[in-house]
Amino acid sequence: MLALRPNCECCNKDLPPTSVDAMICTYECTFCRDCVDSKLHGVCPNCGGNFERRPVRPEVKLLKNPPSETRVFKPTGCA
């Protein structure tokens, strides 16, 4: 199950579980769409993979399977 990380690793923008701006790679590295397009040019700085839009977990399922609260912020890795 996806962790649904709460923020962009590059700019620290909040990415709630309902966000359509959240992008993930195969390892669930999480970035906002703006950083993926303008800074990362579609390539994950951690693994070198591509990004896909993170699916939105239905609200009723969030009660049983809540999103992660662990923030990952690595601004030096996305310049």
C-alpha positions as CSV (number, residue, x, y, z in Angstrom):
1,M,0.0,0.0,0.0
2,L,1.3,3.5,-0.8
3,A,2.5,5.5,2.1
4,L,1.0,8.8,0.8
5,R,3.8,11.0,2.0
6,P,2.6,14.4,3.1
7,N,5.0,16.8,1.3
8,C,7.2,17.5,-1.7
9,E,10.8,16.4,-1.0
10,C,12.1,19.4,-3.0
11,C,10.1,22.4,-2.0
12,N,8.3,21.0,1.1
13,K,4.8,21.9,-0.3
14,D,2.0,20.1,1.5
15,L,0.6,17.2,-0.5
16,P,-2.5,15.9,1.3
17,P,-3.9,12.5,0.3
18,T,-6.4,14.2,-2.0
19,S,-3.8,16.2,-3.9
20,V,-3.8,15.8,-7.7
21,D,-0.4,17.5,-7.8
22,A,1.5,14.7,-6.0
23,M,3.9,12.8,-8.2
24,I,5.7,9.6,-7.2
25,C,8.4,7.3,-8.6
26,T,8.6,3.5,-8.3
27,Y,10.1,3.9,-4.8
28,E,7.4,6.4,-3.7
29,C,9.7,9.4,-3.7
30,T,7.2,12.2,-3.6
31,F,7.3,15.5,-5.3
32,C,4.8,18.2,-6.4
33,R,4.0,18.5,-10.1
34,D,5.7,21.9,-10.4
35,C,9.1,20.6,-9.1
36,V,8.9,17.5,-11.3
37,D,8.3,19.6,-14.4
38,S,10.5,22.7,-13.7
39,K,13.4,21.4,-11.5
40,L,13.6,17.7,-12.0
41,H,12.5,17.5,-15.7
42,G,10.6,14.2,-15.0
43,V,13.6,12.3,-13.5
44,C,13.7,11.3,-9.9
45,P,16.9,12.6,-8.2
46,N,17.0,9.7,-5.9
47,C,16.6,6.7,-8.2
48,G,16.7,8.1,-11.7
49,G,13.2,6.7,-12.5
50,N,10.2,8.5,-14.0
51,F,7.2,9.9,-12.2
52,E,3.5,9.1,-12.3
53,R,0.6,10.9,-10.7
54,R,0.0,9.6,-7.2
55,P,-3.4,7.9,-7.0
56,V,-6.0,9.5,-4.6
57,R,-7.1,7.1,-1.8
58,P,-10.8,7.3,-1.2
59,E,-11.6,9.3,1.9
60,V,-13.5,6.4,3.5
61,K,-10.3,4.2,3.2
62,L,-8.1,6.9,4.9
63,L,-9.7,6.1,8.2
64,K,-8.4,2.5,8.2
65,N,-5.3,3.2,6.2
66,P,-4.1,6.8,7.0
67,P,-1.4,8.6,5.1
68,S,2.1,8.9,6.4
69,E,3.0,11.8,8.7
70,T,6.7,11.5,8.1
71,R,8.0,14.4,6.1
72,V,11.0,14.0,3.8
73,F,12.6,17.3,2.7
74,K,15.9,17.3,0.7
75,P,16.1,20.7,-1.1
76,T,19.8,20.2,-1.9
77,G,19.0,17.1,-4.0
78,C,16.6,18.8,-6.4
79,A,18.4,22.0,-7.5
